[in-house]
Amino acid sequence: MRLFRRRYSPLKVALAGAVFVIFLFILQKDVGNKDPSEEPWLKNIVQGKDQVLDLMLGAVNNIRDSMPKLQIRAPVRQEEPLPSTRSCLPGVYTAAELRPLMERPPQDPASPGADGKAFKKDQWTPEEMKEKERGYEKHCFNAFASDRISLQRALGPDSRPPECIDQKFKRCPPLPTTSVVIVFHNEAWSTLLRTVYSVLHASPALLLKEIILVDDASTDEYLKDELDRYVEQLQIVRVVRQEERKGLITARLLGASVASGEVLTFLDAHCEYPPPPGGPQGAGVRGGEVVSTQWPTLPCVPGECFHGWLEPLLSRIAEEPTAVVSPDIATIDLNTFEFSKPIQNGKQHSRGNFDWSLTFGWEVVPPWERQRRKDETFPIKSPTFAGGLFAISRSYFEHIGSYDDQMEIWGGENVEMSFRVWQCGGQVEIIPCSVVGHVFRSKSPHTFPKGTQVISRNLVRLAEVWMDDYKEIFYRRNQQAAQMAREKTYGDITDRRKLREQLHCKNFTWYLQTIYPEMFVPDLTPTFYGAIKNEGTKSCLDVGENNHGGKPLIMYPCHGMGGNQYFEYTSQRELRHNIGKELCLRAGSGSAELGDCQYRGKPGRVPANEEWDLVQDRLIKNPASGTCLTARGKHPAMVPCDPTDPHQLWSFT
């Protein structure tokens, strides 16, 4: 028993085993040289020698495996899984590989609008003036000029920053192919086809799978059989049609359903953008009447693609398949069709944002985002995107829920997709090296088949699905939307809420804190909100038309639609008019006006001239000056407080 209890080192045991194996080998050799018939006992050994050897080798292997591992072994090289994408070569694409499908014909530098220059005409005949006026009336831009500019005009030399011009694109992963989808409704022949030729001339044949023109039930005859016959010569261009006008969202879904490219690139005739500077801002005074609280998204016609516009978009998607990327949008003048070209030394870029009426807008890229980007080839992270021009992986488009197909016509779909992409793990970006020009119209030449209330309905759908409790901030600013939410007349959103759950999307608090921390969040439950009615005039405090700060206020009949008559009395004792901008009521020496709110959150403080007391006797008092707001006179002003004066008595309605 002591023999078995005694411990032997693994090395000694292994040596003993090796000696025994050698002994058996010698024995095997000796036995093998003899005739087994001579010695019967040797016959049994010969027959069993293979079994004995197998047993001993197994024992040695077990001893070896049980020995302590005194060294960390080098990792065994694992075979890498084969990529699921198509095979690719090392290096970068050459200029020859990225040649366009069609070369531009020779250009006449003296022709109208050549090289992206402005169309000019000094003398007009009466017939030409009538044609020009008809063009403005039908299309809301100078169709006379567009019709005289070549459909295949060049835009001059590549004037993008040097790093954009010199940018190289890796073959691995390969750049994906794309289907370009262009939605139109009663567009001018020249602008529509100039867009098509622009894509054909500026897009590599290797990457451009097809151009799909989606007709949203146009009624102009030249956009029917004549257009079909014309595009037949363009090889990869085809037209698909909606028999009934259903709007941008349904038309895009139709285009996506027939597309075969790996990426969907949308360039359509209804891209959204906010009211231009000086344009309408909610409800208020315009021509003596009350206007809508929600300005409809304004359509723009197709534009023209600049040098190298497509490769940067596709390269970013190849690098990050969950990126939804937009080009840098250049302006084509609606009167002269002059193309606003990019400049060599870069520019101050803008990114998309939104206000609490859920209207899309633009803002300057903040300093921290500028510092993150090393040069112009780096994408710009954007809280929202305009939605008219963008590219997205077709598989990701389907995975992320494409569009809410219960939204109607257009309006709000770009903000909805922005929230959804960010909250569900994707990212929204602008690619500065990709430049596309668009003609921005100041008003829409088209009507909404179901009226502009479809915009409010669309916005309610996005608020109910993606904004959590923050939707109440929006509803306070849009009474029509608030009524739809109360009456639940916005349609079934079960599938969209289920999508949010299936994709494990983050909440709206995360979006505000992580993606858009610069956004000022009003009080979820302000002390008072609504219109401020004056006892003496029986009218309401109104910011007036186009008041972005610095203008006096007016008194106007109460209309109950919010907009220019919407104010909030905050927990910081401010009176905020925060529809499109964060504007605060300020007390001056005898005057009362709106200005940019100085308080942007803690640890800041509200300045004395923006702080107000709403006292029990219904006065609106500025404690610092000791004066009160009155409606007596041409404009609301600050006067010594008098609780007996009905023009100083106010109430929220």
Secondary structure by P-SEA (a helix, b strand, c coil): cccccccccaaaaaaaaaaaaaaaaaaaaaaaaccccccaaaaaaaaaaaaaaaaaaaaaaaaaaacccccccccccccccccccccccccccccccccccccccccccccccccccbbbbccccaaaaaaaaaaaaacccaaaaaaaccccccccccccccccccbbbbccccbbbbbbbbbbccccaaaaaaaaaaaaaccccccccbbbbbbcccccccccaaaaaaacccccbbbbbccccccaaaaaaaaaaaccccbbbbbccbbbbccccccccccccccccccccccccccccbbbbcccccaaaaaaaaaccccccccccccccccccccccccccccbbbbbbcccccccccccccaaaaaacccccccccccccccccccccaaaaaaacccccccccccaaaaaaaaaaaaacbbbbbbccbbbbbbcccccccccccccaaaaaaaaaaaacccccaaaaaaaacaaaaaaaaacccccaaaaaaaaaaaccccaaaaaacccccccccccccccccbbbbccccccccccccccccbbbbbccccccccccbbbbccccccccccccbbbbbbcccbbbbccccccccccccccccccccccccccccccccbbbbcccccbbbccccccccccccccc
